[in-house]
Amino acid sequence: MIQDLNDYAVFGRKHQKLFDVIGYDKSNFDRAAQLSREMDELLPLATLDKSNSPERIRRNKAFCLTKNLIDELLTWARYIFHEDKSLASQFYIRPPRKKAVKKNKETSK
């Protein structure tokens, strides 16, 4: 979006004659350039790493504790049902399958 605003301002300044014909307000181009600069300064502040926030720490601890408990339960379940392979196989966590990409006839030529 920041780049789009800047491109808009550059395009408008480059083609001023065309915009004069339709009576377009050229102050919009200056405003777009100004907003682009302001947003460019604000972007790093908005995307700072907030890894020390208490909410994130609490969430990560809860996830780790829950995952460890589930892993332990699955391990015990596999041990208990180790003689019945079909039943034991239900206690494995499988990653989701990737969807097959359909080839487009136009791009495959």
N, C-alpha and C positions, 0 to 999 in steps of 0.2 A: 504494500500500500504506500509506503514511503517513496519507493522508486516510482510508482505510478503517478503520484502527485508531482514529483519532479519532472517526469516525462511529459506530463500534461502542460506544465509551465513552459518547458523548452519548446514543445510543439506549438503552443499558442504564440510564443514570441517569434518563432520562426515563420509562422504563417499569419502575421498580423493583418495583412491586406485582405485575406479571405474572411477573417472575422470582422473586419471593418465593414465589409459589404453587407453582412447580415445584422450589424449593429450589436455585436456581442460585447459585453462589459469586460474590458481587458484587465480590470482590477482583480478578476478571479484568478488570472495567471500569477499575479504577484502574491496573492493570498495562498495559492497552492504551493508556491516556492517557499513561502514563509512557514507554512504548516509542515512541509517536508523537512525543513531544517529543525523545527521544534520537535517533531516526532523522532528524528534521527538522534537527538540528544536524550529523549525520554526512553527510547527502546532499551539501552543497556540497564537503566534503573529498573525497568519492569521485568527484566529477565535475569536478575541477579540470582545466584544460587542461594536458596533459603534452607540449606540442609540442616541448620541448627535450630529450626523452629520446633517448639515443643510438640505441635500437632504431628509433624512428620516423624519425630523420634518416637512418639507414642504409637503411631500407626505401624512403623517398622518393627517395633518390639512386639506388638500384638501379632503381626504377620509371622514373625519368626517363631514365636511361642506356639502359635496354632499349627504352623507347618511342621515343626518338630513333633508335636503330638500326633498329627495325622500320619507322618512318616513312621513313627513308632507303632501306631496301631496297624498300619498296613504291613509292617514287618512281622508283627505277631500273628496277624491273620494269615499271611503266607506260610509261616511256620506251622501254625495249627492245621491248616488245610494242605500241607505239602504232599500228602499222599494222593489227594484228588486234584490232578493238574487243572482240570477245567474250572474247578471252584477256586483254586489258588490263583489262577490267571486273572480273576476278577479284581484282585487286590494289587494290581500294578497301575501306576499312573502313566497313561500314554499321552504324549504330546499330540495336539490336534493335527490332523492331516492338512497338508497344503492343498488348496483347490487347484484342480487342473486348469491350465490356461488353454482356452479354445483358440485355435489358430484361425485367423481370418483368411479367407481364400485370396483376397487381394494382396495381403502382405506376404503370403507364403510363396508367391511366384517370383 
